[in-house]
């Protein structure tokens, strides 16, 4: 009898230790540090500890570290080299057991997770939702990104990435969040965000915060210190650049996803005025996709030379980090969507029907982009960025150009941007819903924007599919 009571007592203690009353918010911080971003991730943890003063919301992190970068033994108490779970509180932290989701993770255990495997992300979100339930969830993906993928992990000898379509292929609707914070570089592409649309039957997010070019880490201390139910906290609040007036604090018990998103964005702007970021209402991305595809059908009948000239003149998101502009344009074929469609809208040589369709796209982009800004001093100078309209890019290569090193077209080097499964190729995945949806393959007519690009840059529209094995 005593043995049975002891088992019951232990069970109750374990259940109490790993169950909480639902809070308003849980922040899920996926820290893929098995690369050179490790140093920045540990700085983030220190900032979170410093800034988180309220216990009325959760901050949970899964963090992976690697040899050769940071030797930090302060932020989390040890210079470890494996994958661990922590709960972050003010000036402290608690190491967690992974329970049934990560039975290999815990005190006196060592486990090396592949942070570039979407199955790892899926389990982490499910873990947080079960053991740290909340009305709202924000997922922060923190590491490197390049537009094609993010969160690289090379510890198995082959560098892997998290890819947009991989996330929706592996995760389910159950792992969806209210805010997706992409604290990585260059992921603010409409093709990426459409993959995570709320109408999707898989993972989705209502709001997304992302950068179009290279960017830096969020100021987590400044963000979290403004989430407090103590109005007497001695905070120095700046002017609100986007909404006017003074910045405000938010009560974690009552703050909404939109309010929280705007607070984060204000702090990004205050601390990264050299970069370019956007805050997007992803509930509107499906309507935008339909309008772009409809306009593409009309553009297919317009003068190709005029359209290619517009592509060549559109603001591109690449930094002046190299003298090799050809390589930068090949590697980052990311053009500002609003500038592109605004030029189409105002090109008088195009038909009135085409221009009307482009005007509709511009209006929807204005609704989709809640806030955005373009940094100074590091990006190419431009007068074509319109705050609150620009800031989201489309994948539009200068496809007819010939790459000097291979003598092949830029379009032929975009094989990663494709409706088919490209996961067998290194640094590629394909399976973009943006390319798939709205198109009837091999019907010999342009149905969506991806097919418009293939029509422009691949003259071989046969069963062999030309340079990218796609027959529109």
Buried (B, 14 or more C-beta within 10 A) or exposed (E): EEEEEEEEEEEEEEEEEBEEEEBBBBBBBBBBBBBBBBBBBBBBBBBBBBBBBBEBBBBBBBBBBBEEBBEBEEBBEEBBBBBBBBBBBBEEBEBBBBBEBBEEBBEEEEBBBBBBBBEBBBBBBBBBBEBBBBEBBBBBBBBBBBBBBBBBBBBEEEBBBBBBBBBBBBBEEEBBBBBBBBBBBBBBBBBBBBBBBBEBEBBBBBBBBBBBBBBBBBBBBBBBBBBBBEEEEEBEEEEBBBEEEEBBBBBBEEBEBBEBBBBBBBBBBBBBBBBBBBBBBBBBBBBBBBBBBBBBBBBBEBEEEBBBEBBEEBBBBBBEEEEEEBBBBBBBBBBBBBBBBBBBBEBEEBEEEBBEBBBBBBBBBEEBBBBBBBBEEBBBEEEBBBBBBBBBBBBBBBBBBEBEEEEEBBBBBBBBBBBBEBBEEEBBBBBBBBBBBBBEEEEEEBBBBBBBBBBBBBEEBEEEBBBBEBBB
